[in-house]
Amino acid sequence: MAFRVIDSETGKIIMDAGDIISLIAVIEELGDKYVVKQLDIH
């Protein structure tokens, strides 16, 4: 499972996270200005 973190104001991709631990680390740094999308990678 992979996740994409997107800036909620600009719509720019902040980063792609390959696992939940990386995702949590990024979210803790960003505060509340982001959107997380789950990527469906085959």
N, C-alpha and C positions, 0 to 999 in steps of 0.2 A: 504494500500500500504506500502511496506517495501523496504528499500534500503540497499545495502551492499557496504561499502567503502573498496576498495582494494588498497594496496600500489602498485604504478605503477612500481616500480623498483624490488621488491621482489615477488610480486604476493600474499603476505600474506593478509589475511582479517584483516583490522584495526578494524572495528566494523560493526554491523548491526544497522540501524536506523529505528525505527518504524514509524516515521513521518517526514515531511519535515522540521520542525523547528529543530529537533535534527540533521538532515542531514546538514542543513546550518551551525549550530554551529560547527560541526566537520570540514566541508570544510574550514571555516574561520581560524581554527587553523592549518590546514595542508599545506596551500599554494597551490602548483600545483603538488604535487607528489602523486596523487591518481587517481583512476578510480571509478566511481559510477555505480553500476549495480542495476537495478530494479528487485526485486524478485517477482515472481509470486506465491503467497501463497494462497492456497485454504483452 
